[in-house]
Amino acid sequence: MSASGYAPRTAPAVDPQPESTDVLVRTDGALGRLTLNRPKAINALTLEMVRQLHVGLDRFEADPDITVVLIDGAGERGLCAGGDIVALYDSVRDGSDSARIFWTEEYVLNARIARFPKPIVAVLDGIVMGGGIGLGGHASHRLATERLVSAMPEVGIGFAPDVGGTWLFTRIPGELGTHLALTGARLGAHDAVAAGLADRIISSEAVDELAADLALGDLAAALERAESVPVDAPAGDLADARDWIAQAYVHDTVEAIVAALQARPEEAAHKAATQILRASPTSLKVTLRALREAADLPSLEVALRHELRISCGFTTVGDFVEGVRAQVVDKDRTPRWDPARLEDVSPDTVDHFFAPLGDHDLDLDADRTRTS
């Protein structure tokens, strides 16, 4: 068993690699670098990519010369747009078990990144959504660039925030996390820092030099140098909205939150209410309960166990297939949610998403990639 609590597998040599590999695993001096390499898909995660990332971390954990890990994405569009939604849609629609297997191994990876025994620097550049937050949000050092567009918009596709999102969101003071989860609001660099989802802002032009500096083994100096490069990131507005967000989202039902938002004088609050009412009613109710429960959980690992139960719940009940059809497959942007109204989502339906999975429950103290 390794220092991180996970048992490393024997990893193959990682240098050199073909450029067609979906995850580039490279070493340079003290640096181990993991580059997501599906730029045409904005580096959307597949099961094979999750496994390749594990192999890379195995290699870096076992190599005493590697003192820091860098996670970034190939191409100009973003670090990671999330999981491969169409593949998950196909799995759920066809009744196969591949969606559960993907989520299980992905969530184990999220926990491993959070507990990795060496510093992990994540470059939050361009689009970083859903599963991308699972990769970057749990890193020890999270660097947002001026191009960052980050969100967890799962309720808009009939799903719920996962990859440790409920854990991250409930650790943000003042109900900002509830706002982000229920609206799917997009964050730039300054808003990500205000929400505690990023630690520093750097220029996208500084990333290559950052990697070269990290290879020298002085993490603090590399971060300081990267941060010294001039950067022009758009101003955020989340910090100024803290007061009305804290007051409107304190309620424990989605209906009460929407009513509170609609009663506010701020135009932004009205827009938030409108955005919430466009999302799947089932997803909204499941998400709010997940957030409230996550606030009292003892660890990220326990939160991920609960999130796997919720995610698997959407394979049999809820709006996930319809949401992906409307937003991603047919792109008509008119999902037909069932039920269509918040008041018609029964407590029994919500309870379904929180039921244990038996042998398939996520156990981070047992096999790291259990798939049977």
C-alpha positions as CSV (number, residue, x, y, z in Angstrom):
1,M,0.0,0.0,0.0
2,S,1.3,3.4,-1.0
3,A,1.5,6.5,1.2
4,S,-1.7,7.8,-0.4
5,G,-3.7,4.8,0.7
6,Y,-3.9,3.3,-2.9
7,A,-1.9,0.3,-4.1
8,P,0.2,1.3,-7.2
9,R,0.1,-1.1,-10.1
10,T,3.2,-1.9,-12.0
11,A,3.3,0.9,-14.6
12,P,4.8,0.7,-18.1
13,A,7.4,3.1,-19.3
14,V,5.7,6.4,-20.2
15,D,8.3,8.2,-22.4
16,P,8.0,8.5,-25.3
17,Q,4.3,8.2,-26.3
18,P,2.5,8.6,-29.5
19,E,0.7,11.9,-29.9
20,S,-2.5,10.0,-30.5
21,T,-2.6,8.8,-26.9
22,D,-5.6,10.4,-25.1
23,V,-3.5,11.1,-22.0
24,L,0.1,12.2,-22.4
25,V,2.2,11.0,-19.4
26,R,5.6,12.7,-19.4
27,T,8.5,13.3,-17.1
28,D,10.9,16.2,-17.1
29,G,13.4,16.5,-14.2
30,A,11.3,16.8,-11.0
31,L,8.1,17.2,-13.0
32,G,5.5,14.5,-13.8
33,R,3.1,15.9,-16.4
34,L,-0.4,14.6,-17.3
35,T,-1.9,16.2,-20.4
36,L,-5.4,15.3,-21.4
37,N,-5.2,14.9,-25.2
38,R,-8.6,14.9,-26.8
39,P,-8.6,18.5,-27.9
40,K,-11.4,18.0,-30.5
41,A,-13.7,16.9,-27.7
42,I,-12.4,19.5,-25.3
43,N,-10.6,16.7,-23.5
44,A,-13.8,15.0,-22.4
45,L,-13.0,12.1,-20.1
46,T,-13.4,8.5,-21.2
47,L,-12.9,5.4,-19.0
48,E,-9.7,4.7,-20.8
49,M,-8.4,8.2,-20.0
50,V,-9.3,7.7,-16.3
51,R,-7.2,4.5,-16.3
52,Q,-4.4,6.2,-18.1
53,L,-4.3,9.0,-15.5
54,H,-4.1,6.3,-12.8
55,V,-1.2,4.7,-14.5
56,G,0.6,8.1,-14.7
57,L,0.0,8.8,-11.0
58,D,1.3,5.3,-10.2
59,R,4.5,6.1,-12.1
60,F,4.9,9.5,-10.5
61,E,4.2,8.3,-6.9
62,A,6.8,5.5,-7.2
63,D,9.5,7.7,-8.8
64,P,11.6,9.5,-6.1
65,D,12.8,12.0,-8.7
66,I,9.3,13.3,-9.3
67,T,8.4,15.9,-6.7
68,V,5.5,17.6,-8.3
69,V,2.7,16.7,-10.8
70,L,1.1,19.0,-13.4
71,I,-2.3,18.4,-14.9
72,D,-3.2,20.4,-18.1
73,G,-5.1,19.9,-21.3
74,A,-4.1,19.9,-25.0
75,G,-5.5,22.4,-27.4
76,E,-6.9,25.9,-27.0
77,R,-10.4,25.2,-25.8
78,G,-10.0,23.9,-22.3
79,L,-8.7,21.6,-19.7
80,C,-11.7,19.3,-19.7
81,A,-15.4,19.7,-20.7
82,G,-16.4,16.9,-18.3
83,G,-17.2,13.2,-18.8
84,D,-18.0,11.9,-22.3
85,I,-21.7,12.6,-22.0
86,V,-22.8,10.8,-25.2
87,A,-21.0,7.6,-24.1
88,L,-22.8,7.8,-20.7
89,Y,-26.1,8.6,-22.5
90,D,-25.7,5.5,-24.7
91,S,-24.8,3.3,-21.7
92,V,-27.9,4.4,-19.7
93,R,-30.2,4.2,-22.7
94,D,-28.9,0.7,-23.6
95,G,-29.0,-0.5,-20.0
96,S,-25.3,-1.5,-19.9
97,D,-23.2,-1.2,-16.8
98,S,-20.4,0.9,-18.4
99,A,-21.7,4.2,-16.9
100,R,-21.5,2.9,-13.3
101,I,-18.0,1.5,-14.0
102,F,-16.9,4.9,-15.4
103,W,-18.3,6.8,-12.5
104,T,-16.7,4.4,-10.0
105,E,-13.2,4.7,-11.4
106,E,-13.5,8.4,-12.0
107,Y,-14.5,9.1,-8.4
108,V,-11.7,7.0,-7.1
109,L,-9.4,9.1,-9.3
110,N,-10.9,12.3,-7.8
111,A,-10.2,11.1,-4.3
112,R,-6.7,10.0,-5.2
113,I,-5.9,13.5,-6.6
114,A,-7.0,15.0,-3.4
115,R,-4.9,12.7,-1.2
116,F,-1.9,12.4,-3.5
117,P,1.4,12.4,-1.5
118,K,3.1,14.9,-3.8
119,P,1.8,18.4,-4.9
120,I,-0.5,18.4,-7.9
121,V,-0.7,21.6,-9.9
122,A,-3.8,21.9,-12.0
123,V,-4.0,24.4,-14.8
124,L,-7.7,25.6,-15.0
125,D,-7.6,27.0,-18.5
126,G,-10.5,27.5,-20.9
127,I,-13.5,25.2,-20.4
128,V,-13.4,23.3,-17.1
129,M,-16.7,21.8,-16.3
130,G,-18.1,18.7,-14.6
131,G,-15.5,16.1,-14.6
132,G,-12.9,18.7,-15.3
133,I,-13.6,20.2,-11.9
134,G,-13.2,16.7,-10.5
135,L,-9.6,16.7,-11.9
136,G,-8.7,20.3,-11.1
137,G,-10.8,21.1,-8.1
138,H,-9.2,18.6,-5.8
139,A,-5.6,19.4,-6.7
140,S,-3.3,20.9,-4.1
141,H,-2.6,24.0,-6.3
142,R,-5.3,25.2,-8.6
143,L,-4.3,27.9,-11.1
144,A,-7.0,29.7,-13.1
145,T,-6.1,31.5,-16.3
146,E,-7.8,34.5,-17.8
147,R,-9.6,32.1,-20.2
148,L,-11.3,30.0,-17.6
149,V,-15.0,29.2,-18.0
150,S,-16.0,26.8,-15.2
151,A,-19.3,25.4,-14.1
152,M,-21.1,22.3,-12.9
153,P,-24.2,22.5,-15.2
154,E,-25.5,19.0,-14.4
155,V,-29.0,20.0,-13.4
156,G,-29.5,21.3,-16.9
157,I,-29.0,17.8,-18.4
158,G,-31.1,16.0,-15.8
159,F,-28.2,14.9,-13.7
160,A,-26.6,16.2,-10.4
161,P,-23.2,17.6,-9.4
162,D,-20.7,14.8,-8.9
163,V,-16.9,14.2,-8.9
164,G,-16.8,15.6,-5.4
165,G,-18.7,18.7,-6.4
166,T,-21.1,18.4,-3.5
167,W,-18.1,18.3,-1.1
168,L,-16.4,21.3,-2.8
169,F,-19.6,23.4,-3.0
170,T,-20.6,22.8,0.6
171,R,-17.2,24.1,1.8
172,I,-17.8,27.5,0.2
173,P,-19.1,30.0,2.7
174,G,-22.4,31.7,2.4
175,E,-24.4,29.4,0.1
176,L,-22.4,30.3,-3.0
177,G,-22.1,26.6,-3.6
178,T,-25.8,26.1,-3.5
179,H,-26.2,28.9,-6.1
180,L,-23.6,27.4,-8.4
181,A,-25.1,23.9,-8.1
182,L,-28.7,24.9,-8.7
183,T,-28.1,27.4,-11.5
184,G,-25.0,25.9,-13.2
185,A,-23.6,29.5,-13.2
186,R,-20.4,30.0,-15.1
187,L,-17.3,31.3,-13.4
188,G,-14.3,33.1,-14.7
189,A,-11.0,33.3,-12.9
190,H,-11.8,35.9,-10.4
191,D,-15.1,34.3,-9.5
192,A,-13.4,30.9,-9.2
193,V,-11.0,32.4,-6.7
194,A,-13.9,34.1,-4.8
195,A,-15.6,30.7,-4.6
196,G,-12.5,28.9,-3.3
197,L,-12.4,26.7,-6.4
198,A,-9.1,28.2,-7.6
199,D,-6.1,29.5,-5.6
200,R,-4.3,31.8,-8.0
201,I,-4.7,33.5,-11.4
202,I,-2.0,33.2,-14.0
203,S,-1.7,34.0,-17.7
204,S,-2.4,31.3,-20.2
205,E,0.9,32.3,-21.8
206,A,2.8,31.4,-18.7
207,V,1.9,27.7,-18.7
208,D,4.8,26.4,-20.7
209,E,7.3,28.4,-18.7
210,L,5.6,27.1,-15.5
211,A,6.1,23.6,-16.6
212,A,9.8,24.3,-17.3
213,D,10.2,25.9,-13.9
214,L,8.4,23.0,-12.1
215,A,10.9,20.6,-13.7
216,L,13.6,22.3,-11.6
217,G,12.0,21.2,-8.4
218,D,11.2,24.5,-6.7
219,L,7.4,24.6,-6.5
220,A,7.2,27.9,-4.6
221,A,9.5,29.7,-7.0
222,A,7.7,28.3,-10.1
223,L,4.3,29.5,-8.8
224,E,5.6,32.9,-7.9
225,R,7.2,33.4,-11.3
226,A,4.0,32.3,-13.1
227,E,1.9,34.6,-11.0
228,S,4.3,37.5,-11.8
229,V,3.4,37.4,-15.6
230,P,0.9,40.1,-16.4
231,V,-2.6,38.8,-16.8
232,D,-5.9,40.5,-17.8
233,A,-8.7,38.4,-16.4
234,P,-12.3,39.6,-16.7
235,A,-13.7,41.0,-13.5
236,G,-16.1,38.7,-11.6
237,D,-19.3,39.6,-9.9
238,L,-19.8,36.6,-7.5
239,A,-18.1,38.4,-4.5
240,D,-20.6,41.3,-4.7
241,A,-23.5,38.9,-4.8
242,R,-22.6,37.1,-1.6
243,D,-25.3,38.9,0.6
244,W,-28.4,38.2,-1.5
245,I,-27.1,34.7,-2.3
246,A,-26.6,33.9,1.4
247,Q,-30.2,35.1,2.2
248,A,-32.0,33.5,-0.7
249,Y,-30.4,30.1,-0.7
250,V,-30.6,29.4,3.0
251,H,-33.9,27.5,2.6
252,D,-34.1,23.7,2.4
253,T,-36.5,23.3,-0.4
254,V,-36.0,24.4,-4.0
255,E,-39.5,26.0,-4.1
256,A,-38.6,28.2,-1.1
257,I,-35.3,29.2,-2.7
258,V,-37.0,30.1,-6.0
259,A,-39.6,32.2,-4.2
260,A,-36.9,34.0,-2.2
261,L,-35.0,34.8,-5.4
262,Q,-38.1,36.1,-7.1
263,A,-38.8,38.3,-4.1
264,R,-35.3,39.9,-4.2
265,P,-34.8,43.4,-5.7
266,E,-31.6,42.3,-7.6
267,E,-32.0,41.5,-11.3
268,A,-29.3,38.8,-10.9
269,A,-31.5,37.0,-8.4
270,H,-34.4,37.0,-10.8
271,K,-32.2,35.6,-13.5
272,A,-31.0,32.9,-11.1
273,A,-34.6,31.9,-10.4
274,T,-35.4,31.7,-14.1
275,Q,-32.3,29.6,-14.7
276,I,-33.3,27.2,-11.9
277,L,-36.8,26.7,-13.2
278,R,-35.4,25.6,-16.6
279,A,-33.6,22.7,-15.1
280,S,-34.9,19.2,-14.3
281,P,-37.1,19.4,-11.2
282,T,-36.0,15.9,-10.2
283,S,-32.3,16.9,-10.5
284,L,-32.9,20.1,-8.5
285,K,-34.5,18.3,-5.6
286,V,-31.9,15.6,-5.6
287,T,-29.1,18.1,-5.8
288,L,-30.3,20.3,-2.9
289,R,-30.7,17.3,-0.7
290,A,-27.2,16.0,-1.7
291,L,-25.7,19.4,-0.8
292,R,-27.4,19.6,2.6
293,E,-26.2,16.1,3.5
294,A,-22.7,16.7,2.1
295,A,-22.3,19.6,4.5
296,D,-22.3,17.2,7.4
297,L,-20.2,14.4,5.9
298,P,-16.8,13.6,7.4
299,S,-14.7,13.4,4.2
300,L,-14.5,13.7,0.5
301,E,-14.5,9.9,0.2
302,V,-17.8,9.6,1.9
303,A,-19.3,12.4,-0.3
304,L,-18.1,10.5,-3.4
305,R,-19.7,7.3,-2.1
306,H,-23.0,9.2,-1.8
307,E,-22.5,10.8,-5.3
308,L,-22.0,7.4,-6.9
309,R,-25.4,6.3,-5.4
310,I,-27.0,9.4,-6.9
311,S,-25.4,9.0,-10.3
312,C,-26.4,5.4,-10.5
313,G,-29.9,6.5,-9.5
314,F,-30.2,8.5,-12.8
315,T,-29.7,5.3,-14.8
316,T,-33.1,4.0,-13.8
317,V,-35.1,7.1,-12.7
318,G,-35.0,10.7,-13.7
319,D,-34.3,12.9,-16.6
320,F,-30.7,12.2,-17.6
321,V,-31.4,10.5,-21.0
322,E,-33.9,13.2,-21.9
323,G,-31.6,16.0,-20.8
324,V,-28.7,14.8,-22.8
325,R,-30.9,14.2,-25.8
326,A,-32.2,17.8,-25.8
327,Q,-28.9,19.5,-24.9
328,V,-26.3,17.4,-26.6
329,V,-27.7,14.8,-29.0
330,D,-30.6,16.5,-30.9
331,K,-29.7,20.0,-29.6
332,D,-33.3,21.2,-29.7
333,R,-32.8,22.7,-26.2
334,T,-36.3,21.8,-25.2
335,P,-36.1,18.9,-22.7
336,R,-39.4,17.4,-21.6
337,W,-38.8,16.9,-17.9
338,D,-40.9,14.2,-16.2
339,P,-42.3,15.4,-13.9
340,A,-42.2,18.9,-15.2
341,R,-43.0,20.8,-12.0
342,L,-41.0,20.9,-8.7
343,E,-44.2,20.2,-6.7
344,D,-44.8,16.9,-8.6
345,V,-41.4,15.3,-7.6
346,S,-42.3,12.9,-4.8
347,P,-40.2,12.3,-1.7
348,D,-40.0,8.6,-2.7
349,T,-38.5,9.5,-6.0
350,V,-35.8,11.6,-4.2
351,D,-35.2,8.9,-1.7
352,H,-34.4,6.5,-4.6
353,F,-31.2,8.3,-5.4
354,F,-29.8,7.9,-1.9
355,A,-30.2,4.2,-1.5
356,P,-27.0,2.1,-1.0
357,L,-25.7,0.1,-3.9
358,G,-24.8,-3.0,-2.1
359,D,-21.7,-4.6,-3.5
360,H,-21.3,-1.7,-5.9
361,D,-21.1,1.0,-3.2
362,L,-17.8,2.9,-3.5
363,D,-15.3,1.7,-0.9
364,L,-12.1,3.7,-1.1
365,D,-10.5,1.5,1.5
366,A,-10.8,-1.6,-0.7
367,D,-10.0,-2.2,-4.3
368,R,-9.1,1.0,-6.1
369,T,-10.9,0.2,-9.4
370,R,-13.6,-2.3,-8.5
371,T,-15.7,-2.9,-11.6
372,S,-17.5,-6.2,-11.1
